[in-house]
Amino acid sequence: MTAMRFDLGWTILGLLTLMTSRPADSAPPDPYAAARKKMVDRAVVRSGVTDRRVIRSMLETPRHEFIPQNRRHLAYFDMGVPIGESQTISSPFIVAYMTQSLEPQPTDKVLEIGTGSGYQAAVLSPLVSEVYTIEIVEELGQRARATLERLGYTNIHTRIGDGFKGWPEKAPFDKIIVTCSPEKVPAPLVEQLAEGGLMVIPVGERYQQTLYRFRKVNGRLKAQPLRPTLFVPMTGRAEEGRQVQPDPAHPRILNGSFEKRPGKDGFIPNWYYQRQTEWMESEDAPDGRHYVRFRNRQPGRTAHLFQGLAIDGRKVTRIIFSAKVATKNVRTTGVAKDGAVVGIILYDEDRKEVARETLNILYGDAPWRTLTRTLAVPVSVREAIVSVGLFGATGEMKLDSVRLEIAGMQ
């Protein structure tokens, strides 16, 4: 099995090179081509996406064209990027992973809920027959439509409206992809999915979601959980009916001591975007009997976990952020902040980054130690993402007892 993975990796990496090669007399060189190839290699192929058609589309879709001009320098990093109106463009890995999970076929008619920037629809365009995409925010929908038309996507059809209702006059759809998260699957989308069709959608509480693939069998959805994730909420009717709301006045980290046992899929409960992470049991664990271990042997590759939470800077003025960390042979690749990191990123209501704080960036070897900082929370903050792990460095990091306590309130 290891040899098969090795051969497949080299086959796909060879494919990347061939697909980005162009004759000397063809179109002008794309200044973003090298960055895009690097993104696809590191964030898509090395993270487990294997569908060659999806990889080709990711290579050929100009992600920078779907990102505001003042943030285009972030276009080819594996990260979500704000696009305005409290919305984001999803990370390249998630776009590729969801697209692969949809099993796109050349004859498919696909419904997308949450056009956003238009990037996901653009990635789907060469893989399917028709894409129908709905955006509830008029300004975003109009901007995405203009971008898609300018770039020449002729099989993408856009609409401004509430995605909860779907697009009934164009139903049934062979596939449905939802790029925002409702608490439950909207009934109209179930009705508009063709028998035997697939739907890929994140479902759950605001900051505790699971990405599902559903297949419609005898008129009902058969669920397959894929992985924990975090998407912006589905607004409109879906958000109006949400029963479990986050409490931004009392932010907390869930399963920070990692005592909850992972499921059969191996994912750490309450955390998402898991890469190269192991759940460990030991009598020497500093908090309980378990901790997580990140290990990376390939420079530039990441090993990490994330967790989102609500926090209102109008109510919470200071927090105490802490964790217990140990390292072994952590070596930098020369990139800033690529070591063993325990960090937190604070965002405003438009999901623009307000502040980025780290407890420390560790290298080398060190036994278990407690890292802690008291941080000010700017009044504009509305949510946060805790990011932990190795961000390009090689070596091993152990982590336990990640905590957030309120130190000051209005």
Long-range contacts (C-beta under 8 A, 24 or more apart in sequence): 8-50, 9-45, 9-46, 12-45, 12-50, 12-52, 12-55, 13-41, 13-45, 15-52, 15-55, 15-56, 16-40, 16-41, 16-45, 16-55, 16-59, 19-55, 19-56, 19-59, 19-60, 20-59, 30-62, 32-62, 32-64, 32-75, 32-76, 35-75, 35-76, 36-62, 36-63, 36-76, 38-76, 39-63, 39-76, 39-77, 39-78, 39-92, 40-92, 40-96, 42-78, 42-300, 42-301, 43-78, 43-91, 43-92, 43-93, 43-96, 44-92, 44-93, 44-96, 46-298, 46-301, 47-93, 47-97, 47-275, 48-97, 49-93, 49-96, 49-97, 49-100, 50-100, 51-99, 51-100, 53-104, 53-126, 53-127, 54-96, 54-99, 54-100, 54-104, 54-123, 54-127, 55-96, 56-126, 57-99, 57-123, 57-124, 57-125, 57-126, 57-127, 58-92, 58-95, 58-96, 58-123, 60-126, 61-119, 61-122, 61-123, 62-151, 63-89, 63-92, 63-119, 65-147, 65-151, 66-117, 66-118, 66-119, 66-122, 66-144, 66-147, 67-117, 78-302, 82-350, 82-351, 82-352, 82-353, 83-116, 83-117, 83-140, 84-139, 84-140, 84-350, 85-137, 85-139, 85-140, 85-350, 86-232, 86-349, 86-350, 86-351, 87-116, 87-137, 87-140, 87-232, 87-351, 88-116, 88-232, 88-351, 89-116, 89-117, 89-119, 90-116, 90-119, 90-120, 90-179, 90-231, 94-229, 95-119, 95-120, 95-123, 96-123, 97-226, 97-227, 98-177, 98-179, 98-200, 98-211, 99-123, 99-124, 99-127, 99-177, 101-198, 101-200, 101-211, 101-213, 101-226, 102-175, 102-177, 102-198, 102-200, 102-213, 103-175, 103-198, 104-128, 104-175, 105-174, 107-174, 108-174, 108-175, 109-170, 109-173, 109-174, 109-175, 110-173, 110-174, 110-175, 110-176, 110-177, 111-166, 111-167, 111-170, 111-171, 111-173, 111-175, 111-176, 111-177, 111-189, 111-192, 112-176, 112-177, 112-178, 112-179, 113-163, 113-166, 113-176, 113-177, 113-178, 113-179, 113-180, 113-189, 113-201, 113-234, 114-163, 114-178, 114-179, 114-180, 114-232, 114-234, 115-140, 115-141, 115-144, 115-158, 116-140, 116-144, 116-179, 117-143, 117-144, 117-147, 118-143, 118-144, 118-145, 118-147, 118-148, 118-156, 118-158, 120-177, 120-179, 121-148, 121-153, 121-156, 121-158, 122-148, 122-151, 122-153, 122-156, 124-177, 125-153, 125-155, 125-156, 128-155, 128-175, 129-155, 130-155, 130-156, 130-157, 131-155, 131-156, 131-157, 132-157, 132-159, 132-167, 132-170, 132-173, 133-157, 133-158, 133-159, 134-158, 134-159, 134-160, 134-161, 134-162, 134-163, 134-166, 134-167, 135-159, 135-160, 135-161, 135-163, 136-160, 136-161, 136-162, 136-163, 136-235, 136-236, 137-235, 162-236, 162-237, 163-234, 163-236, 163-238, 164-188, 164-189, 164-234, 164-236, 164-237, 164-238, 165-237, 166-191, 166-192, 167-192, 168-192, 172-197, 173-197, 174-198, 175-199, 175-200, 176-200, 176-201, 177-201, 178-202, 178-234, 179-231, 180-231, 180-232, 180-233, 180-234, 180-235, 181-206, 181-209, 181-230, 181-231, 181-232, 181-233, 181-234, 182-233, 182-234, 182-238, 182-239, 182-242, 183-238, 183-241, 183-242, 183-243, 183-244, 185-214, 185-221, 186-234, 186-237, 186-238, 190-216, 190-220, 190-221, 193-221, 195-219, 200-226, 202-229, 202-230, 202-231, 205-244, 205-246, 206-233, 206-242, 206-244, 206-245, 206-246, 206-310, 207-246, 207-307, 207-308, 207-309, 207-310, 207-383, 208-254, 208-270, 209-272, 225-265, 227-265, 227-267, 227-272, 227-274, 228-267, 228-269, 228-270, 228-271, 228-272, 228-273, 228-274, 229-272, 229-273, 230-272, 230-273, 230-306, 230-308, 230-385, 232-351, 246-309, 246-310, 247-310, 248-310, 248-311, 248-312, 248-315, 248-316, 248-382, 248-383, 249-312, 249-315, 249-316, 249-409, 250-406, 251-309, 251-310, 251-311, 251-316, 251-319, 251-384, 251-404, 251-406, 252-309, 252-404, 253-307, 253-309, 253-386, 253-402, 253-403, 253-404, 254-307, 256-323, 256-401, 256-402, 256-403, 256-404, 257-287, 257-288, 257-290, 257-400, 257-401, 257-402, 258-288, 258-290, 258-291, 258-292, 258-399, 258-400, 259-288, 259-289, 259-290, 268-292, 268-305, 270-307, 271-305, 271-306, 271-307, 272-305, 272-306, 272-307, 272-308, 273-304, 273-305, 273-306, 274-304, 274-305, 275-302, 275-303, 275-304, 275-389, 276-301, 276-302, 276-303, 276-304, 276-389, 276-390, 277-303, 277-304, 277-305, 277-389, 280-398, 285-400, 286-324, 286-368, 286-400, 286-401, 287-324, 287-400, 287-401, 288-400, 290-400, 291-324, 291-398, 291-399, 291-400, 292-398, 292-399, 292-400, 293-396, 293-397, 293-398, 293-399, 294-340, 294-388, 294-389, 294-390, 294-396, 294-397, 294-398, 294-399, 295-390, 295-395, 295-396, 295-397, 296-390, 296-393, 296-394, 296-395, 297-394, 298-394, 299-333, 299-392, 299-393, 299-394, 300-333, 300-335, 300-392, 301-392, 302-389, 302-390, 302-391, 302-392, 303-389, 303-390, 303-397, 304-387, 304-388, 304-389, 304-390, 304-391, 305-387, 305-388, 305-389, 306-385, 306-386, 306-387, 306-388, 307-385, 307-386, 308-383, 308-384, 308-385, 308-386, 309-383, 309-384, 309-385, 309-386, 309-404, 310-382, 310-383, 311-346, 311-377, 311-381, 311-382, 311-383, 311-384, 312-381, 312-382, 313-346, 313-377, 313-378, 313-379, 313-380, 313-381, 313-382, 314-379, 314-410, 315-409, 315-410, 316-377, 316-406, 316-408, 316-409, 316-410, 317-376, 317-377, 317-408, 317-409, 317-410, 318-374, 318-375, 318-376, 318-377, 318-406, 318-407, 318-408, 319-374, 319-375, 319-377, 319-404, 319-405, 319-406, 319-407, 320-372, 320-373, 320-374, 320-375, 320-403, 320-404, 320-405, 320-406, 320-407, 321-357, 321-359, 321-372, 321-373, 321-374, 321-375, 321-403, 321-404, 322-359, 322-370, 322-371, 322-372, 322-373, 322-401, 322-402, 322-403, 322-404, 322-405, 323-359, 323-370, 323-371, 323-372, 323-388, 323-399, 323-400, 323-401, 323-402, 323-403, 324-368, 324-369, 324-370, 324-371, 324-399, 324-400, 324-401, 325-359, 325-360, 325-362, 325-366, 325-368, 325-369, 325-371, 325-397, 325-398, 325-399, 325-400, 326-366, 326-367, 326-368, 326-369, 326-397, 326-398, 327-362, 327-363, 327-364, 327-365, 327-366, 327-395, 327-396, 327-397, 327-398, 328-365, 328-395, 328-396, 328-397, 328-398, 329-364, 329-365, 329-394, 329-395, 329-396, 330-362, 330-363, 330-364, 330-365, 330-390, 330-393, 330-394, 330-395, 330-396, 330-397, 331-363, 331-393, 331-394, 331-395, 332-363, 332-393, 333-392, 333-393, 333-394, 335-392, 337-361, 337-391, 338-390, 338-391, 338-392, 338-393, 339-363, 339-390, 339-391, 339-393, 340-389, 340-390, 340-393, 340-395, 340-397, 341-387, 341-388, 341-389, 341-390, 341-391, 342-371, 342-386, 342-388, 342-399, 342-402, 343-386, 343-387, 343-388, 344-375, 344-384, 344-385, 344-386, 344-387, 344-404, 345-384, 345-385, 345-387, 346-377, 346-378, 346-381, 346-383, 346-384, 347-381, 347-382, 347-383, 347-384, 347-385, 348-380, 348-381, 348-382, 349-380, 349-382, 351-383, 354-378, 354-380, 354-381, 355-381, 362-397, 363-393, 368-398, 368-400, 370-401, 374-407
